[in-house]
Amino acid sequence: MREKNSQEGGFIFIKKPPKMTSHDVVERLRKITGIKKTGHSGTLDPLACGLLILGLGRKFTKKLSFFQKKDKEYIAVLKLGLVSDTFDKEGKIKKIEVKKIPKKKEVENVLKSFLGEIEQRPPLFSAKKIKGQKFYQLARKGIKIKPKKEKIKIYQISILSYSFPLLKIKVKCSSGTYIRSLASDIGKKLKTGALLQGLLRTKIGKFSLKKAIKLEKINKNNWKKFLIKYVKLI
C-alpha cells in the first residue's frame, strides 16, 4: 500500500458503530484512504459506539496523545440484577437475586458516592497490560490476576432514566475510566449487581459526537472532505 502525501492527512471524527473494534475502524480508513499511518485516539470496546477520533498521516497520529489524555463523556445503560465476568453483556452472565428493588432516590445517592477522585479496578477482560501481556489474553487462558486499583475522577454522574432493571446514566470522567467497572461497582453498592448493557461516547474533551461522521458514509471518493486539518489543541 502506497503512503499518501502527508498533506492529505488530518483528523477524522468517526461515529463508531457497535460490533466493530476500534482497530477495525482504523483498518477500514486505511483501505479507503491509502494512508497506512492511521491511528485512533482511544479504544472503544466492540459493544460501545460513539466518538472515535482518527489521525491520518504521521503529522496527525503524533498528536493523538493529546486527545487520549482528555476527559470523556458517556451515556451508559446498565442492567441491574445481572453480573458478568467481563462486566458487560458480552461475558458469562449470572443472575442475582434482588431482595429489594432500589428506588430512584436510592440510586441517585449511590451515584453521588462515586463523585470525585475514586479508586477503580480495571476489568480482567481489557486491553491493559501486565508484564507485556494484555489482561484479556491472560483471562482467556484461565490465568488469574488481580488488577491493581487505579485513581480516576468522576466529575458528573446523573440518571437519564430508570425503570428497573434498566438504568440509563450520563457520566463525565477522567481519561482511563472504565465504564464497565463503574457499572459493576454501582451494582455492588445497590446490592443488585449490574452489567453494562450499552455505551455511547459523546465527548472527548470539548469535541462532540455531533461533529462525527457515520463510518458507512465515508468512501474513496469523499473522505478528503471530512478531514480536519487543524484543531485548537487546548
C-alpha positions in Angstrom: 0.0 0.0 0.0 1.5 3.3 -1.1 1.7 6.0 1.6 -0.2 9.1 0.6 1.3 12.5 0.6 1.4 13.9 4.2 -0.6 16.9 3.1 -3.6 14.7 2.6 -3.6 13.7 6.2 -5.7 15.1 9.0 -8.2 14.1 11.7 -11.5 12.5 11.1 -14.2 12.3 13.8 -16.0 9.0 13.4 -19.2 7.7 15.0 -18.1 4.2 15.7 -20.8 1.6 15.2 -21.3 -1.3 17.7 -19.8 -4.8 17.0 -16.6 -3.3 15.5 -13.3 -2.9 17.3 -11.5 0.5 17.2 -8.8 -1.3 15.2 -11.4 -2.4 12.7 -12.3 1.2 12.1 -8.6 2.1 11.6 -8.3 -0.7 9.1 -11.4 0.5 7.2 -10.0 4.0 6.9 -6.6 2.7 5.8 -8.2 0.9 2.9 -10.4 3.8 1.9 -7.7 6.5 2.1 -4.5 4.5 1.3 -2.8 6.2 4.3 -1.1 3.4 6.2 -0.1 5.6 9.1 -3.5 5.8 10.7 -4.4 5.5 14.4 -7.2 6.3 16.9 -7.4 8.4 20.0 -8.5 5.7 22.5 -10.1 2.3 22.4 -13.9 1.8 22.4 -15.0 -1.8 23.2 -16.9 -3.6 20.4 -20.0 -3.3 22.5 -19.6 0.5 22.6 -20.3 3.1 19.9 -19.8 6.8 19.6 -17.0 9.3 19.1 -13.7 7.9 17.9 -11.0 10.4 16.7 -8.7 9.1 14.0 -5.4 10.6 12.9 -4.3 10.1 9.3 -0.6 10.6 8.4 2.4 10.8 10.7 1.9 14.5 11.5 -1.5 13.8 12.9 -1.0 10.4 14.5 1.7 12.1 16.6 -0.9 14.4 18.1 -3.4 11.7 19.0 -2.0 11.5 22.6 -3.5 15.0 23.1 -7.0 13.5 22.8 -6.2 10.4 24.8 -5.5 12.4 27.9 -8.7 14.4 27.7 -11.8 13.9 29.9 -14.6 11.8 28.4 -18.4 11.9 28.5 -20.6 8.8 28.1 -24.2 7.7 28.1 -24.4 4.2 29.6 -27.2 1.7 30.0 -26.8 -0.6 33.0 -28.9 -3.7 33.6 -29.4 -4.5 37.2 -30.0 -7.9 38.6 -27.2 -9.4 36.5 -23.4 -9.7 36.7 -20.8 -11.0 34.2 -17.1 -11.8 34.2 -16.5 -9.0 31.6 -18.8 -6.5 33.4 -20.9 -6.2 30.3 -23.5 -8.3 28.4 -20.8 -9.9 26.2 -19.5 -12.1 29.1 -20.7 -15.1 31.1 -23.8 -13.8 32.8 -25.1 -14.7 36.2 -28.5 -13.7 37.6 -28.5 -12.1 41.0 -31.4 -12.5 43.5 -32.6 -9.0 44.2 -34.4 -8.9 47.5 -35.3 -5.2 47.3 -35.7 -3.1 44.1 -33.9 0.2 44.8 -36.0 3.4 44.5 -34.8 6.2 42.3 -33.6 8.3 45.3 -31.5 5.3 46.5 -29.9 5.0 43.0 -29.2 8.8 43.0 -27.5 8.6 46.4 -25.3 5.7 45.2 -24.3 7.5 42.0 -23.4 10.6 44.1 -21.0 8.4 46.2 -18.8 7.9 43.1 -18.2 11.7 42.5 -14.7 13.0 42.8 -11.5 11.0 42.9 -12.0 7.3 43.4 -10.1 4.1 43.0 -11.2 1.7 40.3 -10.1 -1.8 39.4 -9.8 -2.3 35.6 -11.8 -5.2 34.2 -10.0 -8.5 33.7 -11.2 -8.5 30.1 -9.5 -5.3 29.0 -6.5 -4.3 26.9 -4.5 -3.1 29.9 -1.1 -4.9 30.2 0.8 -6.7 32.9 4.4 -7.7 32.1 3.7 -7.1 28.4 0.6 -9.2 28.2 -2.9 -7.9 27.9 -5.4 -8.7 30.6 -7.9 -10.3 28.3 -5.2 -12.6 26.8 -4.4 -13.9 30.3 -8.0 -14.2 31.3 -8.8 -16.3 28.2 -6.0 -18.7 29.2 -7.5 -19.1 32.6 -4.6 -17.3 34.3 -5.9 -15.5 37.4 -4.7 -12.0 38.0 -6.0 -9.2 40.3 -5.6 -5.8 38.6 -4.4 -3.0 40.8 -6.8 -0.3 41.6 -6.1 3.0 39.8 -7.2 6.5 40.7 -9.7 8.1 38.4 -12.1 11.1 38.6 -15.9 11.2 38.1 -16.9 14.9 37.5 -20.6 14.3 36.8 -22.9 11.3 37.1 -26.6 11.5 36.8 -29.7 9.4 35.9 -31.2 9.9 32.5 -33.9 7.3 33.0 -34.6 4.4 35.5 -37.1 1.6 35.3 -35.8 -1.5 37.0 -33.8 -3.4 35.8 -32.6 -0.7 33.3 -30.7 2.3 34.5 -29.5 4.9 32.0 -26.8 7.3 33.2 -24.7 10.1 31.9 -21.0 10.2 33.1 -18.3 12.8 32.7 -15.0 11.3 33.8 -11.2 11.4 33.5 -9.2 9.6 30.9 -8.6 6.0 32.0 -12.0 5.4 33.4 -13.6 2.0 32.7 -17.4 2.5 32.5 -17.8 -1.3 32.7 -16.0 -1.3 36.1 -18.1 1.7 37.2 -21.3 -0.3 36.2 -20.1 -3.3 38.2 -19.3 -1.1 41.3 -22.7 0.7 41.1 -24.4 -2.8 41.1 -22.4 -3.8 44.2 -23.4 -0.7 46.1 -27.0 -1.1 45.1 -26.8 -4.8 46.2 -28.5 -5.8 42.9 -25.5 -6.5 40.7 -25.2 -4.7 37.4 -23.6 -5.1 34.0 -23.1 -2.7 31.1 -25.8 -3.2 28.5 -24.8 -0.4 26.1 -22.4 2.5 25.9 -22.2 5.7 23.8 -19.2 8.0 24.0 -20.5 11.5 23.4 -17.4 13.7 24.1 -13.6 13.7 24.1 -12.6 16.9 25.8 -14.5 19.7 24.1 -15.0 17.6 20.9 -18.5 16.3 20.5 -20.2 13.3 18.8 -22.4 15.9 17.0 -19.4 16.6 14.6 -18.7 12.9 13.9 -19.4 11.2 10.6 -21.0 7.8 10.3 -18.4 5.3 9.1 -20.7 4.0 6.3 -20.9 7.5 4.8 -17.1 7.6 4.1 -15.8 6.2 0.8 -12.8 6.6 -1.6 -14.4 9.5 -3.4 -15.4 11.7 -0.5 -13.1 11.0 2.5 -11.0 14.1 1.9 -13.9 16.5 2.6 -14.2 15.1 6.1 -10.6 15.8 7.0 -10.0 18.3 9.8 -6.5 19.9 9.2 -6.5 21.9 12.4 -8.0 21.7 15.8 -7.1 24.0 18.7 -5.2 21.8 21.0 -6.2 23.2 24.3 
